[in-house]
């Protein structure tokens, strides 16, 4: 099952705005793709320069979508996440993993 792990950096001053945007577009994605299981994570440490590391994860309910996150869904996630670009301190990095055991 294919899963996405997307990490990026932003300055602490943008945290509240970024959180609202991510929660919003993840909710939209869940409405469009009901098997989707999105999460938003943040590292507990903050750099001395106020830089934070965030991660979005995307998987699917294996009973409803055993393939996991398809290329089509990955493209939809990237399109929705474009709203974050003005708040980011660098690019988003996407890592794709497949479950060894489901």
Secondary structure as a PSIPRED ss2 file (coil, helix, strand):
# PSIPRED VFORMAT (PSIPRED V4.0)

   1 X C   1.000  0.000  0.000
   2 X E   0.000  0.000  1.000
   3 X E   0.000  0.000  1.000
   4 X E   0.000  0.000  1.000
   5 X E   0.000  0.000  1.000
   6 X E   0.000  0.000  1.000
   7 X E   0.000  0.000  1.000
   8 X E   0.000  0.000  1.000
   9 X E   0.000  0.000  1.000
  10 X E   0.000  0.000  1.000
  11 X E   0.000  0.000  1.000
  12 X H   0.000  1.000  0.000
  13 X H   0.000  1.000  0.000
  14 X H   0.000  1.000  0.000
  15 X H   0.000  1.000  0.000
  16 X H   0.000  1.000  0.000
  17 X H   0.000  1.000  0.000
  18 X H   0.000  1.000  0.000
  19 X H   0.000  1.000  0.000
  20 X H   0.000  1.000  0.000
  21 X H   0.000  1.000  0.000
  22 X H   0.000  1.000  0.000
  23 X H   0.000  1.000  0.000
  24 X H   0.000  1.000  0.000
  25 X H   0.000  1.000  0.000
  26 X H   0.000  1.000  0.000
  27 X H   0.000  1.000  0.000
  28 X H   0.000  1.000  0.000
  29 X H   0.000  1.000  0.000
  30 X H   0.000  1.000  0.000
  31 X H   0.000  1.000  0.000
  32 X H   0.000  1.000  0.000
  33 X C   1.000  0.000  0.000
  34 X C   1.000  0.000  0.000
  35 X C   1.000  0.000  0.000
  36 X E   0.000  0.000  1.000
  37 X E   0.000  0.000  1.000
  38 X E   0.000  0.000  1.000
  39 X E   0.000  0.000  1.000
  40 X E   0.000  0.000  1.000
  41 X E   0.000  0.000  1.000
  42 X E   0.000  0.000  1.000
  43 X C   1.000  0.000  0.000
  44 X C   1.000  0.000  0.000
  45 X C   1.000  0.000  0.000
  46 X C   1.000  0.000  0.000
  47 X C   1.000  0.000  0.000
  48 X C   1.000  0.000  0.000
  49 X C   1.000  0.000  0.000
  50 X C   1.000  0.000  0.000
  51 X E   0.000  0.000  1.000
  52 X E   0.000  0.000  1.000
  53 X E   0.000  0.000  1.000
  54 X E   0.000  0.000  1.000
  55 X E   0.000  0.000  1.000
  56 X E   0.000  0.000  1.000
  57 X E   0.000  0.000  1.000
  58 X E   0.000  0.000  1.000
  59 X E   0.000  0.000  1.000
  60 X E   0.000  0.000  1.000
  61 X C   1.000  0.000  0.000
  62 X C   1.000  0.000  0.000
  63 X C   1.000  0.000  0.000
  64 X C   1.000  0.000  0.000
  65 X C   1.000  0.000  0.000
  66 X C   1.000  0.000  0.000
  67 X C   1.000  0.000  0.000
  68 X E   0.000  0.000  1.000
  69 X C   1.000  0.000  0.000
  70 X C   1.000  0.000  0.000
  71 X H   0.000  1.000  0.000
  72 X H   0.000  1.000  0.000
  73 X H   0.000  1.000  0.000
  74 X H   0.000  1.000  0.000
  75 X H   0.000  1.000  0.000
  76 X H   0.000  1.000  0.000
  77 X H   0.000  1.000  0.000
  78 X H   0.000  1.000  0.000
  79 X H   0.000  1.000  0.000
  80 X H   0.000  1.000  0.000
  81 X H   0.000  1.000  0.000
  82 X H   0.000  1.000  0.000
  83 X H   0.000  1.000  0.000
  84 X H   0.000  1.000  0.000
  85 X H   0.000  1.000  0.000
  86 X H   0.000  1.000  0.000
  87 X H   0.000  1.000  0.000
  88 X E   0.000  0.000  1.000
  89 X C   1.000  0.000  0.000
  90 X C   1.000  0.000  0.000
  91 X C   1.000  0.000  0.000
  92 X C   1.000  0.000  0.000
  93 X E   0.000  0.000  1.000
  94 X E   0.000  0.000  1.000
  95 X E   0.000  0.000  1.000
  96 X E   0.000  0.000  1.000
  97 X E   0.000  0.000  1.000
  98 X E   0.000  0.000  1.000
  99 X C   1.000  0.000  0.000
 100 X C   1.000  0.000  0.000
 101 X C   1.000  0.000  0.000
 102 X C   1.000  0.000  0.000
